[in-house]
Amino acid sequence: VFRIDFPQSMRRMIWFGLLLSSAMLTAQDHGTYTYREWSRYGQNSPDSLAAVKNISPYYEVTYDSSRVTLVKVHSATDSLLRVIQYHYDEQNNTIGETLSDSRGNPVLETTFLEQPEDANLLQKVYGPDFTMHATHFFSRRFFDLAQRQVRYELFAVNGKIIAHVETQYNAAGKRILEMTQDDVHHQPLEKLVYDYSGEGRYILETFDSAGKMVSRMTLFHGNQLLTP
């Protein structure tokens, strides 16, 4: 485990779904360092660690062989701010990243593997004949303080967002609204409204390219149509 720092003027925010830029960093404290992508690591002296603590935030990085597996982000007073965990497959390819808060609760998950929602979203954006290739896309999930998913984003491999789904909850923690947005054509696709006045009933609204509602259906268990 090594502690590393970024100079304030050159620090890059570690964030999921974004490509991490390579940077030339200047060693400001004592010790021997090497450089790997965005991080600096090596042998630190006690004096250098004291210097690092004067910079906020500073980073504590865990390696498995040459792979970064865990990054802990600390404040200048040593308080843990957030944790980033990296996931790999058997071929040593990065397949995902998880950003958690100081209590270990997930805030953001990025995955480079196909997810159940992806094919459906892509066909809604590009048409029913669109064929998905998992290596061309990645996705991100955002969570609230109650660890509920509040947003799902699907990206092309070039980093451009294709579609996203936002979810809202009521005070009791029940899902009350799902909105699906086409970010390629900048138009709404669907709005799913949960109505708890009946037993599990919910309402599905769909929209045309101008954002005008074209259908509204009330559904029950198993997506059974109740009323048009």
N, C-alpha and C positions, 0 to 999 in steps of 0.2 A: 504494500500500500504506500503510495506516495502522495504528498501534498504539492499542488501546483497552483500557480497564479497567472492571471492575465493582467497586463498593465491596463489602467482604466481607459486610455485613449484607443486601445486596440482590441478590447475584450469583445468577443462575439457571444451573444446570448445563445445558450444551448437550448435548443427547442426542437420538438419532434416535427417530422415531415419536411424540414429544411435541410438542405445540403450544407454540411459544415465546411467552411472555407479554410484553406491552408493559409497560415500567416507566419511571417518572420518575426520572432519575438526576441527581445534583447534581455539577456540575463542581468537583473539588477542586484542580485545577491550572490553569495558565495556558493560554490558547488559546481559539479560537472553535469551538464544537461545534454540530452539529445531531443530531437523533435519528431513528433509523429502526428500528422494532420494538424488538429487544432490544439493539441496539448503539449505541455512541456513536462518532462519527467526525468528523474535521475537521482543522484545522491545529494541530499541536502544536509548542510551542517545545522547545528542548533541555532546559530546566528541567522541563517537564511530563513529558517522557519519563523523566527520572531519577526523578520521583515515581511514575510508573507502575510502574517496575521494583521498587519497594518493596512492591508488592501482588502476591500470588501466588494464582492465576495471572493473567497478563495476556494479551491477545489481539491478534494481528496479522491484519488483515482485508484481503483483496484484493477489489476491485470491478471488474466489467465493466459500464460505464455505471452504472445504479442497482442492479445485481444483485450480491449477495454470492456470490462463486464459491469462495473459499478462506478458511478460518479456521485460523490456527496458534496453538496454546495453549502459552505459555511459562511456566516457573517464574520466580520472582523473580531467579534467577541466570542467566537467559537460556537455560536448557536447554529444548529442544523436548519437550513432553509428548505432544501428539497433534495431528492434522491433520483438519479436516473439509472435505470438498469437496461442493459443491452442483451438481446437474445440472438442466438445463432443456431443454424442447423448443423447437421453432421458434416457438411462440406465446408463449414466455417464461414458461410454466408450470413450476413446480418438479416434476420427475419423480423425484427421488431425492437421497439424501445418503449419503456414505461417510465413516465415521470410521476413521482409521488411527492406528497407534501411531507413535512417534518414528522408527521405521525404515521407515515406509511400508507396513507390513503391515496389511491390513484387519482391523478388529475388529468392526465393525457396519455393515451396509448396510441402508438404508431405501429402499423403492421405492413409488411411487404408481401403478405400472403393473401390469397383470395378469401374474402369474407362472404357470409350468406347473403348479405344485402346487395353485393356489388352487381351481379348479373341483372337483377331486377332494375336497379338504378340506371345502368347503362342502356338497357332496352327502352326505358322510359325516355331517355335523352336522345338516343340515336335510332330508335326504332326496334321492332320485335325481331328483326333478322340479324341484329348485331351479335357478333361472336366475341366473347371476352377472352383475352390472353392475360393470365394472371401477372406475368412479368412486366406488363405495360402500365400497371396501376399500383397505387398504395393508398392507405386510408388512415384516418385519425378518429379517435373517440375521445370526447371530452366528458368529464364527470363533475357533478356538483359536490358540495360538502357532505351530502348524504350518500355519496358514491353511486348516484344514479346517472345513467347516460343522458346528457342534455343536448348533445350534438354529434352527428356522424358526418364526416367529410370524405369524399372520394376524389382522388387526384390522378391525373395522367403522370407518367414517369417524368415528364419535363417540369412537374411542379404546378401545372395549371389545374385549378379546381374544376371538377366536372359537375358535381351535384352535392347537395348536403341535406340532411334531415335534422330538424330541430324538434326537441321534445320538451313539453311543459308538464308540470305536476301541480296538484292542488295542495292545500295545507295538510291534508291527511296522507300525502305521499303517493296518491294515485295518479296515474297518467291521464291527462285530460286533453292533450293536443299534440299532434304530430304534423309538421309541415315539411313537405318535400320540395326543394327548389332546384331547377335546372340552371346551373351556373354557366353553361356554355351559351345558351340562348337567353339567359337572364329573364326567366319567367317561372312562375309557380307551376308545379305539377299536380300536387295533391295536398289536401288538408284533411286530416283524420281527427274528428272530434269525438271524444268519449263522453257519453251521457250516462251518468250513474243514477238517473231517476228510475231506470228500469234495471233488469238484471243483466248486466254486462253489455247493454246495448251501446252501439256507437254509430257515428254518422261519417260517411266517406264522401268528400267533395272533390271533383276533378275540374281542371281548368284547361282552356285552349291557349294558343300561342299569344293571345292578347291579354291573358290573365283573367278572362271572363269565365265564370263557372258554367260548365256545360252539363254536369250531372250531380245529383245529390241522392245518396242512397242511405237508408237506415239498415244496419246489419245486426245480426245476433250471433250466437255461438256458431263457430265453424264458418264464418263469413256468409251465413244464410241470409238471403235478402228478405227484409221484412216489408218495407214500403219504398216506393220509388221517390 
